[in-house]
Amino acid sequence: MHIDGAVALVTGAASGLGRATAERLRASGAKLVLVDADRAAGQELAQAGVGAFVPADVADDADVRAAVQQAAALGPLRVVVNCAGVGWGARIIDRNSGPHDLGLFHRVIDINLVGTFNVLRLAAVAMAGNEPTSTGERGVVVNTASIAAFEGQVGQAAYAASKAGVVGLTLTAARDLASHGIRVVSIAPGLFDTPMLGLVPAATQDALTQAMAWPRRFGEAAEFASLVLEIVRNGYLNGETIRLDAGLRMLPR
């Protein structure tokens, strides 16, 4: 898939991995629609010339339909990158012997998993109407999972479950959309230097850094964005979840 001139939609575009990805796609010649719930940060990014900003809750049908429609108005929507996500932590039994807050669990699943699927399903319909490229491809969707999908830590029941859902969605979505010429690939990042890293205690960050094979440092958002671009460009990548984690295997806590 050629990036130059393509229309791309990025969720969670106002910060972290999403922002780095949006900026890299724009620098590579794509026309961007930026989706985020943070209006101020999204508008700032739009004013910087990265793309058109659409405030949206990714789990909301009408919000995402509006964003996809705006992207399709710019031309054939070829690239979607789902980076919107949250990572609140809670134990199944809390320190007061109470149960995990069910509303919190619902919200994490709604944003990380339902939101990802909501964007994928609506974008796929738009992509299916595209003229195929010379290789028969109509579009590519890149989702963001996490290594917590495989090695969830204490307090990550909701987060790990949501990201495991994204991993489970990857191959079946690729198979569902194969007849339309749409690829689906997920990235499972490890520890990245983004605002979400602030949710991890410093002692845990240090322990996890030491558990990395190499390099023993936090990932850079630009490294995530680089992998997104390779997935978009490499038409043989499909139905796979790629770990991007410096060889880290998560400890229990």
FIDRENMI-136099 format. One record per residue (C-alpha): residue number from 1; residue in three letters; chain; x, y, z. Coordinates in nm, 3 decimals, padded with zeros to 5 digits. Layout:
N
R   nr  rest  kette        X        Y        Z
R  NUM   Ala      A        X        Y        Z
...
//
This chain:
253
R   nr  rest  kette        X        Y        Z
R    1   Met      A   00.000   00.000   00.000
R    2   His      A   00.145   00.335  -00.103
R    3   Ile      A   00.124   00.597   00.174
R    4   Asp      A   00.186   00.907  -00.034
R    5   Gly      A  -00.155   01.049  -00.126
R    6   Ala      A  -00.350   00.790   00.074
R    7   Val      A  -00.621   00.892   00.321
R    8   Ala      A  -00.554   00.766   00.673
R    9   Leu      A  -00.759   00.775   00.993
R   10   Val      A  -00.579   00.750   01.328
R   11   Thr      A  -00.757   00.713   01.662
R   12   Gly      A  -00.594   00.824   01.986
R   13   Ala      A  -00.412   01.067   01.759
R   14   Ala      A  -00.368   01.349   02.010
R   15   Ser      A  -00.093   01.190   02.218
R   16   Gly      A   00.157   00.907   02.256
R   17   Leu      A   00.169   00.633   01.997
R   18   Gly      A  -00.122   00.776   01.800
R   19   Arg      A   00.033   01.119   01.769
R   20   Ala      A   00.369   00.982   01.658
R   21   Thr      A   00.194   00.762   01.401
R   22   Ala      A  -00.017   01.048   01.268
R   23   Glu      A   00.285   01.274   01.234
R   24   Arg      A   00.483   01.003   01.057
R   25   Leu      A   00.200   00.924   00.815
R   26   Arg      A   00.160   01.295   00.738
R   27   Ala      A   00.535   01.330   00.676
R   28   Ser      A   00.508   01.036   00.434
R   29   Gly      A   00.241   01.215   00.230
R   30   Ala      A  -00.086   01.079   00.370
R   31   Lys      A  -00.398   01.292   00.421
R   32   Leu      A  -00.504   01.251   00.782
R   33   Val      A  -00.821   01.248   00.989
R   34   Leu      A  -00.729   01.263   01.358
R   35   Val      A  -00.970   01.109   01.609
R   36   Asp      A  -00.945   01.166   01.984
R   37   Ala      A  -01.162   01.245   02.285
R   38   Asp      A  -00.920   01.519   02.392
R   39   Arg      A  -01.050   01.823   02.205
R   40   Ala      A  -00.777   02.066   02.306
R   41   Ala      A  -00.488   01.837   02.212
R   42   Gly      A  -00.659   01.727   01.892
R   43   Gln      A  -00.723   02.083   01.779
R   44   Glu      A  -00.362   02.174   01.857
R   45   Leu      A  -00.242   01.891   01.634
R   46   Ala      A  -00.477   01.997   01.356
R   47   Gln      A  -00.356   02.356   01.381
R   48   Ala      A  -00.002   02.225   01.338
R   49   Gly      A  -00.112   02.097   00.996
R   50   Val      A  -00.106   01.724   01.068
R   51   Gly      A  -00.466   01.666   00.962
R   52   Ala      A  -00.835   01.731   01.019
R   53   Phe      A  -00.948   01.671   01.377
R   54   Val      A  -01.273   01.494   01.467
R   55   Pro      A  -01.353   01.469   01.840
R   56   Ala      A  -01.500   01.127   01.910
R   57   Asp      A  -01.558   00.849   02.157
R   58   Val      A  -01.439   00.545   01.962
R   59   Ala      A  -01.706   00.328   02.123
R   60   Asp      A  -01.985   00.556   01.996
R   61   Asp      A  -02.148   00.456   01.667
R   62   Ala      A  -02.243   00.807   01.553
R   63   Asp      A  -01.908   00.961   01.645
R   64   Val      A  -01.710   00.707   01.449
R   65   Arg      A  -01.945   00.718   01.151
R   66   Ala      A  -01.885   01.093   01.133
R   67   Ala      A  -01.508   01.047   01.145
R   68   Val      A  -01.511   00.780   00.873
R   69   Gln      A  -01.735   00.995   00.655
R   70   Gln      A  -01.497   01.289   00.691
R   71   Ala      A  -01.204   01.068   00.595
R   72   Ala      A  -01.387   00.926   00.294
R   73   Ala      A  -01.466   01.281   00.180
R   74   Leu      A  -01.091   01.340   00.136
R   75   Gly      A  -01.058   01.042  -00.099
R   76   Pro      A  -01.045   00.662  -00.072
R   77   Leu      A  -00.982   00.566   00.291
R   78   Arg      A  -00.689   00.324   00.268
R   79   Val      A  -00.529   00.323   00.614
R   80   Val      A  -00.675   00.302   00.965
R   81   Val      A  -00.464   00.290   01.281
R   82   Asn      A  -00.638   00.223   01.612
R   83   Cys      A  -00.435   00.371   01.898
R   84   Ala      A  -00.713   00.494   02.129
R   85   Gly      A  -00.692   00.320   02.464
R   86   Val      A  -00.695   00.348   02.842
R   87   Gly      A  -00.515   00.152   03.111
R   88   Trp      A  -00.673   00.199   03.453
R   89   Gly      A  -00.568  -00.068   03.700
R   90   Ala      A  -00.759  -00.248   03.978
R   91   Arg      A  -00.739  -00.583   04.152
R   92   Ile      A  -01.027  -00.829   04.133
R   93   Ile      A  -01.050  -00.811   04.513
R   94   Asp      A  -00.943  -00.471   04.643
R   95   Arg      A  -00.765  -00.382   04.965
R   96   Asn      A  -01.096  -00.339   05.142
R   97   Ser      A  -01.206  -00.690   05.038
R   98   Gly      A  -01.448  -00.546   04.784
R   99   Pro      A  -01.494  -00.661   04.422
R  100   His      A  -01.343  -00.500   04.114
R  101   Asp      A  -01.558  -00.207   04.003
R  102   Leu      A  -01.777  -00.340   03.722
R  103   Gly      A  -01.822   00.001   03.563
R  104   Leu      A  -01.444   00.038   03.535
R  105   Phe      A  -01.417  -00.302   03.369
R  106   His      A  -01.692  -00.208   03.123
R  107   Arg      A  -01.525   00.123   03.036
R  108   Val      A  -01.184  -00.032   02.967
R  109   Ile      A  -01.342  -00.300   02.747
R  110   Asp      A  -01.560  -00.039   02.574
R  111   Ile      A  -01.270   00.184   02.475
R  112   Asn      A  -00.995  -00.068   02.410
R  113   Leu      A  -01.191  -00.352   02.251
R  114   Val      A  -01.538  -00.234   02.152
R  115   Gly      A  -01.389   00.095   02.029
R  116   Thr      A  -01.130  -00.086   01.819
R  117   Phe      A  -01.397  -00.309   01.664
R  118   Asn      A  -01.632  -00.014   01.609
R  119   Val      A  -01.370   00.173   01.408
R  120   Leu      A  -01.265  -00.141   01.222
R  121   Arg      A  -01.619  -00.238   01.115
R  122   Leu      A  -01.717   00.109   00.992
R  123   Ala      A  -01.385   00.178   00.822
R  124   Ala      A  -01.395  -00.163   00.653
R  125   Val      A  -01.727  -00.076   00.486
R  126   Ala      A  -01.574   00.243   00.348
R  127   Met      A  -01.261   00.059   00.234
R  128   Ala      A  -01.462  -00.214   00.064
R  129   Gly      A  -01.594   00.046  -00.181
R  130   Asn      A  -01.245   00.152  -00.290
R  131   Glu      A  -01.100   00.068  -00.627
R  132   Pro      A  -00.834  -00.199  -00.565
R  133   Thr      A  -00.469  -00.115  -00.612
R  134   Ser      A  -00.259  -00.293  -00.873
R  135   Thr      A  -00.208  -00.573  -00.618
R  136   Gly      A  -00.579  -00.604  -00.540
R  137   Glu      A  -00.558  -00.430  -00.204
R  138   Arg      A  -00.826  -00.189  -00.085
R  139   Gly      A  -00.709  -00.102   00.265
R  140   Val      A  -00.521  -00.194   00.581
R  141   Val      A  -00.621  -00.168   00.947
R  142   Val      A  -00.355  -00.162   01.219
R  143   Asn      A  -00.479  -00.225   01.573
R  144   Thr      A  -00.296  -00.173   01.901
R  145   Ala      A  -00.291  -00.465   02.142
R  146   Ser      A  -00.035  -00.500   02.424
R  147   Ile      A   00.200  -00.762   02.562
R  148   Ala      A  -00.036  -00.754   02.863
R  149   Ala      A  -00.265  -00.961   02.640
R  150   Phe      A  -00.022  -01.249   02.693
R  151   Glu      A   00.131  -01.169   03.034
R  152   Gly      A  -00.113  -00.951   03.224
R  153   Gln      A   00.016  -00.826   03.557
R  154   Val      A  -00.153  -00.798   03.895
R  155   Gly      A  -00.421  -00.530   03.867
R  156   Gln      A  -00.453  -00.559   03.489
R  157   Ala      A  -00.763  -00.780   03.464
R  158   Ala      A  -00.962  -00.530   03.258
R  159   Tyr      A  -00.668  -00.405   03.051
R  160   Ala      A  -00.529  -00.751   02.975
R  161   Ala      A  -00.873  -00.883   02.884
R  162   Ser      A  -00.937  -00.592   02.649
R  163   Lys      A  -00.604  -00.632   02.473
R  164   Ala      A  -00.639  -01.011   02.452
R  165   Gly      A  -00.965  -00.938   02.273
R  166   Val      A  -00.779  -00.727   02.018
R  167   Val      A  -00.534  -01.013   01.961
R  168   Gly      A  -00.821  -01.258   01.920
R  169   Leu      A  -00.992  -01.025   01.674
R  170   Thr      A  -00.690  -00.994   01.447
R  171   Leu      A  -00.691  -01.318   01.251
R  172   Thr      A  -01.067  -01.357   01.228
R  173   Ala      A  -01.101  -00.998   01.104
R  174   Ala      A  -00.829  -01.060   00.846
R  175   Arg      A  -01.016  -01.368   00.730
R  176   Asp      A  -01.352  -01.189   00.727
R  177   Leu      A  -01.214  -00.903   00.518
R  178   Ala      A  -00.984  -01.100   00.288
R  179   Ser      A  -01.241  -01.117   00.009
R  180   His      A  -01.255  -00.735   00.014
R  181   Gly      A  -00.879  -00.693  -00.016
R  182   Ile      A  -00.845  -00.548   00.336
R  183   Arg      A  -00.558  -00.654   00.563
R  184   Val      A  -00.572  -00.648   00.946
R  185   Val      A  -00.256  -00.652   01.159
R  186   Ser      A  -00.204  -00.576   01.529
R  187   Ile      A   00.097  -00.448   01.721
R  188   Ala      A   00.150  -00.557   02.082
R  189   Pro      A   00.379  -00.292   02.231
R  190   Gly      A   00.572  -00.336   02.552
R  191   Leu      A   00.674  -00.042   02.770
R  192   Phe      A   00.672   00.280   02.571
R  193   Asp      A   00.754   00.631   02.684
R  194   Thr      A   00.399   00.766   02.657
R  195   Pro      A   00.156   00.927   02.902
R  196   Met      A   00.011   00.582   02.982
R  197   Leu      A   00.348   00.480   03.127
R  198   Gly      A   00.275   00.718   03.415
R  199   Leu      A   00.016   00.466   03.541
R  200   Val      A   00.296   00.217   03.615
R  201   Pro      A   00.473   00.262   03.953
R  202   Ala      A   00.841   00.359   03.929
R  203   Ala      A   00.957   00.040   04.104
R  204   Thr      A   00.761  -00.170   03.855
R  205   Gln      A   00.907   00.026   03.565
R  206   Asp      A   01.260  -00.045   03.692
R  207   Ala      A   01.191  -00.416   03.735
R  208   Leu      A   01.038  -00.446   03.389
R  209   Thr      A   01.331  -00.262   03.231
R  210   Gln      A   01.568  -00.516   03.383
R  211   Ala      A   01.352  -00.798   03.245
R  212   Met      A   01.403  -00.677   02.887
R  213   Ala      A   01.648  -00.869   02.670
R  214   Trp      A   01.787  -00.564   02.487
R  215   Pro      A   01.776  -00.269   02.462
R  216   Arg      A   01.691  -00.211   02.828
R  217   Arg      A   01.494   00.108   02.786
R  218   Phe      A   01.143   00.225   02.716
R  219   Gly      A   01.033   00.214   02.357
R  220   Glu      A   01.003   00.539   02.166
R  221   Ala      A   00.676   00.635   02.001
R  222   Ala      A   00.867   00.688   01.676
R  223   Glu      A   00.963   00.319   01.681
R  224   Phe      A   00.596   00.219   01.702
R  225   Ala      A   00.514   00.458   01.417
R  226   Ser      A   00.794   00.309   01.208
R  227   Leu      A   00.642  -00.039   01.243
R  228   Val      A   00.298   00.096   01.145
R  229   Leu      A   00.446   00.234   00.824
R  230   Glu      A   00.613  -00.099   00.745
R  231   Ile      A   00.285  -00.284   00.800
R  232   Val      A   00.108  -00.044   00.565
R  233   Arg      A   00.375  -00.079   00.297
R  234   Asn      A   00.428  -00.455   00.323
R  235   Gly      A   00.132  -00.618   00.154
R  236   Tyr      A   00.225  -00.967   00.275
R  237   Leu      A   00.170  -00.884   00.642
R  238   Asn      A  -00.177  -00.994   00.745
R  239   Gly      A  -00.364  -01.160   01.031
R  240   Glu      A  -00.071  -01.131   01.271
R  241   Thr      A   00.001  -00.967   01.607
R  242   Ile      A   00.358  -00.839   01.623
R  243   Arg      A   00.527  -00.792   01.961
R  244   Leu      A   00.733  -00.473   01.986
R  245   Asp      A   00.890  -00.506   02.329
R  246   Ala      A   01.272  -00.545   02.335
R  247   Gly      A   01.224  -00.911   02.430
R  248   Leu      A   01.032  -00.828   02.749
R  249   Arg      A   00.822  -01.092   02.919
R  250   Met      A   00.605  -00.931   03.184
R  251   Leu      A   00.656  -01.016   03.551
R  252   Pro      A   00.355  -01.080   03.778
R  253   Arg      A   00.394  -00.732   03.931
//
